[in-house]
Amino acid sequence: MKKIVISTWCTDDYAPLLGIEKLTNSIKYFHPEVDHFIVDTEMTEKIRKNYSWMKPVWMMAPTCMPLIDDYDMVIHLDADAVVTGPLDEMFNSTADVIGVRNNTSKNTAGAHRGITIPHSPPFGNGNPIPMQQFINAGMVGVNKKEFWYDWHNLNEQIAKTGMSDEQDTLNNLFHWKKYNSEVIDLMGTGVSYGLCNAWGTGNNHWESWSQIYVKCDRLYLDDPVTGEAMCIKVMHQAGGGAAIEHNKSLGFRNWLSSVVSNEVNEYLNEVQNG
């Protein structure tokens, strides 16, 4: 049986704002057999001591690397998230690296323009990564542990230039022919694992969440382009400064309950409250 762990970086000062224990509850609701490893302040300081170049924008690989010898699959999942359905597409994938879309089917990133970057040499030919293939670093699964070392080492090289972050380096490696990679929530798959289910206007990246509905004891949202019902497996807030303000004033879980319908809120309470 595949041994799987989900790793989340969440320092002690952010844990109350994000309600990190509720993320654990939501994982265990669907997958009680899966471990949830939280990298707290003490572990964060050890990482910073080991790597003098380390900044918050490079933390994902080193927070997962201590786990790779003990598990068959290591998944990074951001703390501002809730698991809302079985993660079968992620867990059952045999790809070396498994990613989720950063952009919506409308080629937007939340309420803003969609994001992509050139696939830079030596990993690619310099052409832009297709918008629907650009993945979000908030959730990434890895079956081949060598990937974590490649990502970490590339981050160290790029950190000296100050010109990028780990989402860009992740995408360059993800689309490199060295690795067999899979985007599990492309248009037409009928599932959504994160930011492709969040869109809106202005600085409200989550207007779409008011349209989420419950069907057959799962959460769904209709794709904004095809109209296809997407089964939502993860709701990931992201949203930069706008999200930070919401979380500081309300706390992530309270804010989340304010932007969804009563029916969806009842569903979220069930999966998050243990």
Sine and cosine of phi, psi and omega as CSV:
sin_phi,cos_phi,sin_psi,cos_psi,sin_omega,cos_omega
0.00,0.00,0.71,-0.70,-0.01,-1.00
-0.90,0.43,0.80,-0.60,0.00,-1.00
-1.00,-0.10,0.86,-0.51,-0.17,-0.99
-0.83,-0.56,0.63,-0.78,0.12,-0.99
-0.74,-0.67,0.60,-0.80,0.14,-0.99
-0.95,-0.32,0.81,-0.59,-0.03,-1.00
-0.94,-0.33,0.70,-0.71,0.02,-1.00
-0.73,-0.68,0.78,-0.62,0.07,-1.00
-1.00,0.01,0.89,-0.46,0.00,-1.00
-0.45,-0.89,0.97,-0.24,0.00,-1.00
-0.94,0.35,0.31,-0.95,-0.15,-0.99
-0.86,0.50,-0.53,0.85,-0.03,-1.00
-0.95,0.31,-0.45,0.90,0.00,-1.00
-1.00,-0.04,-0.32,0.95,-0.08,-1.00
-0.83,0.56,-0.71,0.71,0.02,-1.00
-0.93,0.37,-0.60,0.80,-0.01,-1.00
-0.91,0.42,-0.58,0.82,-0.07,-1.00
-0.99,-0.12,-0.16,0.99,-0.01,-1.00
0.85,0.52,0.81,0.58,-0.17,-0.99
-0.87,0.50,-0.49,0.87,-0.02,-1.00
-0.91,0.41,-0.45,0.89,0.02,-1.00
-0.96,0.27,-0.48,0.88,0.14,-0.99
-0.91,0.42,-0.70,0.71,0.06,-1.00
-0.84,0.54,-0.72,0.70,0.00,-1.00
-0.86,0.51,-0.66,0.75,-0.04,-1.00
-0.93,0.36,-0.58,0.82,0.08,-1.00
-0.90,0.44,-0.75,0.67,-0.07,-1.00
-0.93,0.37,-0.45,0.89,0.01,-1.00
-0.86,0.51,-0.68,0.73,-0.03,-1.00
-1.00,-0.10,-0.46,0.89,-0.10,-1.00
-0.64,-0.76,0.97,0.26,-0.02,-1.00
-0.89,0.45,-0.31,0.95,-0.03,-1.00
-0.99,0.11,-0.15,0.99,-0.09,-1.00
-1.00,-0.10,0.73,-0.68,0.03,-1.00
-0.98,0.18,0.55,-0.84,0.10,-1.00
-0.86,-0.51,0.91,-0.42,-0.06,-1.00
-0.96,-0.27,0.85,-0.53,-0.02,-1.00
-0.95,-0.31,0.85,-0.53,0.03,-1.00
-1.00,0.04,0.95,-0.31,-0.10,-1.00
-1.00,-0.07,-0.20,-0.98,-0.06,-1.00
-0.89,0.46,-0.69,0.73,-0.01,-1.00
-0.86,0.50,-0.71,0.70,0.00,-1.00
-0.94,0.35,-0.56,0.83,0.04,-1.00
-0.89,0.46,-0.68,0.73,0.00,-1.00
-0.91,0.42,-0.56,0.83,0.05,-1.00
-0.91,0.41,-0.64,0.77,0.03,-1.00
-0.90,0.44,-0.70,0.71,0.00,-1.00
-0.90,0.44,-0.56,0.83,0.03,-1.00
-0.94,0.34,-0.57,0.82,-0.01,-1.00
-0.97,0.26,-0.47,0.88,-0.07,-1.00
-0.78,-0.63,0.97,-0.23,-0.10,-0.99
-0.89,0.45,-0.40,0.92,-0.04,-1.00
-1.00,0.06,-0.07,1.00,-0.16,-0.99
-0.92,0.38,0.74,-0.67,0.14,-0.99
-0.73,-0.68,0.21,-0.98,-0.03,-1.00
-0.83,0.56,-0.48,0.88,-0.04,-1.00
-0.97,0.24,0.01,1.00,-0.01,-1.00
-0.83,-0.55,0.32,0.95,-0.22,-0.97
-1.00,0.07,-0.26,0.96,-0.17,-0.98
-0.91,0.41,-0.73,0.68,-0.02,-1.00
-0.90,0.44,-0.77,0.64,-0.05,-1.00
-0.93,0.37,-0.34,0.94,0.08,-1.00
-0.98,0.22,-0.34,0.94,0.01,-1.00
-0.99,-0.15,-0.45,0.89,-0.11,-0.99
-0.85,0.53,-0.58,0.82,0.02,-1.00
-0.90,0.44,-0.22,0.98,-0.10,-1.00
-0.99,-0.16,-0.22,0.98,-0.27,-0.96
-0.95,0.32,-0.35,0.94,0.02,-1.00
-1.00,0.09,-0.27,0.96,-0.07,-1.00
-0.97,-0.22,-0.16,0.99,-0.07,-1.00
-0.74,-0.68,0.50,-0.86,0.06,-1.00
-0.97,0.24,-0.57,0.82,0.02,-1.00
-0.73,-0.69,0.76,-0.65,0.08,-1.00
-0.89,-0.46,0.77,-0.64,-0.03,-1.00
-0.87,-0.49,0.78,-0.63,0.19,-0.98
-1.00,-0.02,0.73,-0.68,0.08,-1.00
-0.69,-0.73,0.80,-0.60,0.00,-1.00
-0.89,0.45,0.42,-0.91,-0.08,-1.00
-0.96,0.26,-0.42,0.91,-0.02,-1.00
-1.00,0.02,0.86,0.51,-0.08,-1.00
-0.56,-0.83,0.28,-0.96,0.16,-0.99
-0.64,-0.76,0.72,-0.69,0.09,-1.00
-0.99,0.15,0.80,-0.60,-0.12,-0.99
-0.87,-0.50,0.07,1.00,0.03,-1.00
-0.25,-0.97,0.18,-0.98,0.02,-1.00
-0.88,0.47,0.69,-0.72,-0.09,-1.00
-1.00,-0.05,0.69,0.73,-0.14,-0.99
-0.89,0.45,-0.64,0.77,-0.03,-1.00
-0.89,0.45,-0.62,0.79,0.05,-1.00
-0.95,0.32,-0.78,0.62,-0.11,-0.99
-0.91,0.41,-0.60,0.80,-0.10,-0.99
-1.00,0.07,-0.14,0.99,-0.01,-1.00
-0.92,0.39,0.68,-0.74,0.06,-1.00
-0.98,-0.18,0.09,1.00,0.03,-1.00
-0.90,0.43,0.41,-0.91,0.07,-1.00
-0.89,0.46,-0.67,0.74,-0.05,-1.00
-0.70,-0.72,0.70,-0.71,-0.05,-1.00
-0.85,-0.52,0.79,-0.61,-0.04,-1.00
-0.82,-0.57,0.17,-0.99,0.03,-1.00
-0.77,-0.64,0.49,-0.87,-0.09,-1.00
-0.89,0.46,0.65,-0.76,0.12,-0.99
-1.00,0.05,-0.48,0.88,-0.13,-0.99
-0.93,-0.36,0.45,-0.89,0.03,-1.00
-0.98,0.22,0.12,-0.99,0.04,-1.00
-0.91,0.41,-0.29,0.96,0.06,-1.00
-1.00,0.06,0.12,0.99,-0.07,-1.00
0.87,0.50,0.63,0.78,0.14,-0.99
-0.89,-0.46,0.38,-0.93,0.13,-0.99
-0.92,-0.38,0.99,-0.17,-0.16,-0.99
0.89,0.45,-0.83,-0.56,0.01,-1.00
-1.00,-0.04,-0.02,1.00,-0.12,-0.99
-0.93,-0.36,0.03,-1.00,0.03,-1.00
-0.86,0.50,0.52,-0.85,0.04,-1.00
-0.89,0.45,0.37,-0.93,-0.09,-1.00
-0.90,-0.43,0.70,-0.71,0.25,-0.97
-0.43,-0.90,0.10,-1.00,-0.01,-1.00
-0.61,-0.79,0.30,-0.95,0.17,-0.99
-0.91,0.42,0.60,-0.80,0.11,-0.99
-1.00,0.10,1.00,-0.08,-0.26,-0.97
-0.97,0.23,0.57,-0.82,0.16,-0.99
-0.87,0.50,0.56,-0.83,0.13,0.99
-1.00,0.03,0.14,0.99,-0.09,-1.00
-1.00,0.06,-0.50,0.87,-0.01,-1.00
-0.57,-0.82,-0.17,-0.99,-0.09,-1.00
-0.99,-0.16,0.13,0.99,0.03,-1.00
1.00,-0.06,-0.16,0.99,0.05,-1.00
-0.96,0.26,0.44,-0.90,0.01,-1.00
-0.88,0.47,0.63,-0.78,0.16,-0.99
-0.92,0.38,0.76,-0.65,0.00,-1.00
-0.79,0.61,0.65,-0.76,-0.10,-1.00
-0.81,0.59,-0.64,0.77,-0.04,-1.00
-0.99,0.15,-0.06,1.00,0.05,-1.00
-0.96,-0.29,-0.11,0.99,0.01,-1.00
-0.97,0.25,0.84,-0.54,-0.14,-0.99
-0.98,-0.21,0.36,-0.93,-0.01,-1.00
-0.99,-0.13,0.71,-0.71,-0.03,-1.00
-0.97,0.26,-0.10,1.00,-0.03,-1.00
-0.94,0.34,-0.32,0.95,0.11,-0.99
-0.52,-0.85,0.88,-0.47,0.04,-1.00
-0.57,-0.82,0.72,-0.69,0.02,-1.00
-0.93,-0.37,0.59,-0.81,-0.07,-1.00
-0.71,-0.70,0.82,-0.57,0.10,-1.00
-0.99,-0.14,-0.32,0.95,-0.05,-1.00
-0.91,-0.40,0.96,-0.29,-0.19,-0.98
-0.89,0.46,-0.39,0.92,0.03,-1.00
-0.84,0.55,-0.49,0.87,-0.01,-1.00
-0.86,0.51,-0.65,0.76,-0.02,-1.00
-0.88,0.48,-0.63,0.77,0.02,-1.00
-0.92,0.38,-0.69,0.73,0.02,-1.00
-0.88,0.48,-0.67,0.74,-0.02,-1.00
-0.91,0.42,-0.74,0.68,-0.01,-1.00
-0.88,0.48,-0.69,0.72,-0.02,-1.00
-0.92,0.38,-0.63,0.78,0.06,-1.00
-0.91,0.41,-0.64,0.77,0.04,-1.00
-0.86,0.51,-0.65,0.76,0.02,-1.00
-0.89,0.46,-0.66,0.75,0.03,-1.00
-0.90,0.44,-0.71,0.70,-0.07,-1.00
-0.96,0.28,-0.50,0.87,-0.02,-1.00
-0.85,0.53,-0.50,0.87,-0.04,-1.00
-0.96,0.29,-0.31,0.95,-0.01,-1.00
-1.00,-0.07,-0.40,0.92,-0.04,-1.00
0.92,0.39,0.41,0.91,-0.14,-0.99
-0.93,-0.36,0.12,0.99,-0.11,-0.99
-0.38,-0.93,-0.12,-0.99,0.12,-0.99
-0.53,-0.85,-0.01,-1.00,-0.17,-0.99
-0.95,0.31,-0.31,0.95,0.09,-1.00
-0.94,0.34,-0.63,0.78,0.05,-1.00
-0.92,0.39,-0.71,0.70,0.01,-1.00
-0.91,0.42,-0.60,0.80,0.06,-1.00
-0.85,0.53,-0.73,0.69,-0.04,-1.00
-0.92,0.40,-0.60,0.80,0.04,-1.00
-0.89,0.46,-0.67,0.74,0.01,-1.00
-0.96,0.27,-0.61,0.79,-0.04,-1.00
-0.85,0.52,-0.62,0.78,-0.06,-1.00
-0.99,-0.11,0.15,0.99,0.04,-1.00
-0.97,0.23,0.66,-0.75,-0.08,-1.00
-0.91,0.40,-0.23,0.97,0.06,-1.00
-0.87,0.49,-0.51,0.86,-0.10,-0.99
-0.91,-0.42,0.60,-0.80,0.16,-0.99
-1.00,0.04,0.93,-0.37,-0.12,-0.99
-0.87,-0.50,0.44,-0.90,-0.01,-1.00
-0.64,-0.77,0.75,-0.66,0.18,-0.98
-1.00,-0.10,0.90,-0.45,-0.20,-0.98
-1.00,0.02,-0.19,0.98,-0.04,-1.00
-0.83,-0.55,0.64,0.77,0.07,-1.00
-0.89,0.46,0.32,-0.95,0.11,-0.99
-0.82,0.57,0.72,-0.70,0.00,-1.00
0.99,-0.12,-0.19,0.98,0.01,-1.00
-0.99,0.16,-0.35,0.94,0.01,-1.00
0.98,0.18,0.18,0.98,0.04,-1.00
-0.73,-0.69,0.35,-0.94,0.06,-1.00
-0.66,-0.75,0.77,-0.64,-0.06,-1.00
-0.91,-0.41,0.35,0.94,0.01,-1.00
0.34,-0.94,-0.84,-0.55,-0.25,-0.97
-0.93,0.38,-0.30,0.96,0.02,-1.00
-0.94,0.34,-0.12,0.99,0.08,-1.00
-0.98,-0.21,0.17,0.99,-0.04,-1.00
-0.87,-0.49,0.89,-0.46,0.09,-1.00
-0.49,-0.87,0.31,-0.95,-0.03,-1.00
-0.04,-1.00,-0.50,-0.87,-0.02,-1.00
-0.70,-0.71,0.37,-0.93,0.00,-1.00
0.88,0.48,-0.82,-0.57,0.09,-1.00
-0.95,-0.30,0.24,0.97,0.07,-1.00
-1.00,-0.10,0.99,-0.10,-0.06,-1.00
-0.99,0.14,-0.01,1.00,-0.19,-0.98
-0.81,-0.58,0.36,0.93,0.04,-1.00
-0.82,0.57,-0.58,0.82,-0.03,-1.00
-0.88,0.47,-0.43,0.90,-0.06,-1.00
-0.92,0.40,-0.36,0.93,0.08,-1.00
-0.94,0.35,-0.26,0.97,-0.03,-1.00
-0.99,-0.12,-0.02,1.00,0.03,-1.00
-0.92,0.40,0.60,-0.80,-0.01,-1.00
-0.68,-0.74,0.30,-0.95,0.01,-1.00
-0.98,-0.18,0.77,-0.64,0.07,-1.00
-0.56,-0.83,0.77,-0.64,0.02,-1.00
0.81,0.59,0.65,0.76,0.06,-1.00
0.88,0.48,0.55,0.84,0.10,-0.99
-0.62,-0.78,0.31,-0.95,0.06,-1.00
-1.00,-0.04,0.64,-0.77,0.01,-1.00
-0.70,-0.71,0.43,-0.90,0.13,-0.99
-0.54,-0.84,0.69,-0.73,-0.04,-1.00
-0.99,0.16,0.74,-0.67,0.03,-1.00
-0.83,0.55,0.72,-0.69,-0.10,-0.99
-0.95,0.32,-0.22,0.97,0.00,-1.00
-0.96,-0.28,-0.77,0.64,-0.09,-1.00
-1.00,0.00,-0.35,0.94,-0.09,-1.00
0.98,0.19,-0.04,1.00,0.00,-1.00
-0.92,0.40,0.65,-0.76,0.05,-1.00
-0.95,0.30,0.83,-0.56,0.06,-1.00
-0.97,-0.23,0.82,-0.58,0.11,-0.99
-0.98,0.21,0.86,-0.51,-0.11,-0.99
-1.00,0.06,0.88,-0.47,-0.01,-1.00
-0.99,-0.11,-0.48,0.88,0.02,-1.00
-0.59,-0.81,0.69,-0.72,0.20,-0.98
-0.95,-0.31,0.90,-0.43,-0.05,-1.00
-0.89,-0.46,0.85,-0.53,-0.11,-0.99
-0.93,0.36,-0.83,0.55,-0.11,-0.99
0.76,0.65,-0.65,-0.76,0.14,-0.99
1.00,0.00,0.11,0.99,0.13,-0.99
0.84,0.55,-0.67,-0.74,-0.08,-1.00
-0.88,0.48,-0.57,0.82,0.01,-1.00
-0.88,0.47,-0.66,0.76,0.01,-1.00
-0.93,0.37,-0.64,0.77,0.01,-1.00
-0.85,0.52,-0.69,0.73,0.02,-1.00
-0.89,0.45,-0.69,0.73,0.04,-1.00
-0.87,0.50,-0.69,0.72,-0.09,-1.00
-0.95,0.31,-0.56,0.83,0.04,-1.00
-0.93,0.36,-0.58,0.82,-0.06,-1.00
-1.00,0.07,-0.58,0.82,-0.10,-1.00
-0.89,-0.46,-0.41,0.91,-0.23,-0.97
1.00,0.07,0.64,-0.77,-0.12,-0.99
-0.83,0.55,-0.74,0.68,-0.10,-0.99
-0.93,0.38,-0.62,0.79,0.06,-1.00
-0.92,0.40,-0.67,0.74,0.05,-1.00
-0.87,0.49,-0.69,0.72,-0.02,-1.00
-0.85,0.53,-0.67,0.74,-0.02,-1.00
-0.91,0.41,-0.35,0.94,-0.04,-1.00
-1.00,0.08,-0.20,0.98,-0.09,-1.00
-0.94,-0.35,0.03,1.00,0.01,-1.00
-0.88,-0.47,0.23,-0.97,0.02,-1.00
-0.94,0.34,0.27,-0.96,0.03,-1.00
-0.87,0.50,-0.64,0.77,0.00,-1.00
-0.89,0.46,-0.70,0.72,0.02,-1.00
-0.93,0.36,-0.62,0.79,0.02,-1.00
-0.88,0.47,-0.63,0.78,0.06,-1.00
-0.89,0.46,-0.66,0.75,0.04,-1.00
-0.88,0.47,-0.74,0.68,0.00,-1.00
-0.89,0.46,-0.63,0.77,0.03,-1.00
-0.88,0.48,-0.63,0.78,-0.01,-1.00
-0.90,0.44,-0.71,0.70,-0.09,-1.00
-0.98,0.19,-0.36,0.93,-0.07,-1.00
-0.99,-0.11,-0.32,0.95,-0.17,-0.98
-1.00,-0.08,0.01,1.00,0.13,-0.99
0.95,0.32,0.00,0.00,0.00,0.00
